[in-house]
Each structure stands twice: as C-alpha cells, then as structure tokens.
Amino acid sequence: MYDDQDQQEAPESIPVGRATDLGAALLMPDIDRPRAWLLTLNDSPQSYVDLDRPEHLEFEYTRRLGHVVDLAAAPGEPLAALHLGGGGLTLPRYVAATRPGSLQTVAELDGELVALVLEHLPLPAGAAVDVRTGDAREELTARPEDSADLIIADVFGGAQVPAHLTSREFAVEVARVLRQGGVYAANIADGGELDFARAQVATLRSVFPEVALMAEPGVLRGRRFGNLVVVASTAPLPVSSLARRTAGDEMPARVLSGIEARVFSRDGAPVTDETATVSPAPPGGTFRIG
C-alpha cells in the first residue's frame, strides 16, 4: 500500500531504461516540462506523467477517460476505484489529484515496470493507491461484490488487448464488482471495419443497460487505426456532458450511445471466453516512436 509516502526526487533529465517482465521500458524526459516523463514499452508510448501537474493528461484517450472520471460523481467526491493496467499510473494520479481521499487499487502484470515507475516517478504524498502485481482479471475476480465506484481498464500486451479481458464473462465480473450506478470505462484500439470494437460494444450491451463509445470521427469511419473508449453503467450515463467535453478536446471525438451504439454494434452476439480473441495488431508504426 502506497499511502502518505514521502515525496521522492524525480530522476535527472536523462532517459532511464530497464528490462521488464514484458519487454524493455524507457522513461524519457519532456524537454518542455521540467518534471514530465514519457514511458514507453517496447518502443510504444505507454504513459505520460507530469509529476508537478498530475491532473494533466497528455494522450487524447486518457483525456477521454479523465472526462469519465470527472463525471462519475459530484466534483471532488472521493471514489473507490479499480484500475486494470497501471503503466505510469497516470490515471490513479489524476484521480488522487482531482478527487482527494479516493481509495484506489491498481493491478499491473509487469512487476518490473511497477518497480521502475515507483522508483523514478513516485506517487504523491497522501495518494491512497494500492499497486498490486498480477493479472487484471484475477484481481477483478478476487474483489468483493459492490466494492468499486469506478473501474478503468487500460491493458495492452504487445499493443493488443488480451482476449480474457474482452468477454461477456469478464463484463459480468465488472458488473458484480461495481456498486449500483458505478461506471466502467475501457481503452481499446481498432481500425478498418472496427469488428473488434463493435463486438466489445455488443458484449457490454449484453450486461449493462447503458453503454457509450467515444472515438475520433476518423477512427469511427475506419479511416485510421486508433483508440476508442467504451463506457458502461447500470445508471444513465452523462452522455451530453461527455459529448461537450470530447468535442472541446484538441482532437475532438464523437460519443455514440443509445440507438447509435446499438447500430454501431450491429446487434452482434457477445464475445464469450470461448470465442474471445486479442484485439487487432496496429499497423506497423501506428503507436511507435522514434
């Protein structure tokens, strides 16, 4: 449990690299922000962390997830949050900064990555964040019923979402752990015909009465491969507020909900543990840097 820890020194402004359980991680300083860092894993951008401004979300998909956090409850109200996938712990830092007093748990499979992040990008003092090394679904399954207000899934292995985090059985576990009116948000990636994204919307619609999808128009039209954020809840989602916020982003996005989400899903059959597959691999160079 990382709670009320002393603020540690950030690394000097030179890259920091380390072999991790899942590949090679690299922390690179942002020359425009004195204590901001880009974390890459196997040359793909993983997280962006500004130690001085944890409320700053650099990546567009994290901003959309941030909008979900902002609208999950009244402003500043603490949340019980479960993060499936940790990376640089960007969103746990955001929740801690914008909703002080929140109790958060993070499940990250790559233990060496966790060690690198906590060593060089320490969590702020007072952030009640329990970082655990382990499989995201196993951590979810072990959680008590009705124990989370917010669950965020941002898990990629080799730039693809693992199959066991895409099924209806997984979604049923999410619904079990969420409190009434709680919110689930997941970052996924797809392109072309968007078959994977359509199946994910159909799968969540088979479990949750309210489902929405956020993505840039070019991604929704299949013109390019990119991130999509799917949101689900047992209570009505703040679709209008999400739409206003995403429309005002630097890279505006659309929000599909209700009949639009149903049409997008093509009323497809939900994915099961037996039929689940990893998300499609991005075209060469899509998320790579350098």
PyMOL commands that set and color helices and strands:
alter all, ss='L'
color gray80, all
select helices_A, chain A and resi 60-71+90-98+111-120+136-142+163-165+168-177+195-205+217-220+239-247+258-265
alter helices_A, ss='H'
color red, helices_A
select strands_A, chain A and resi 16-20+23-29+36-41+44-50+80-84+103-108+129-133+148-153+178-190+210-215+226-233+254-257
alter strands_A, ss='S'
color yellow, strands_A
deselect
rebuild
show_as cartoon
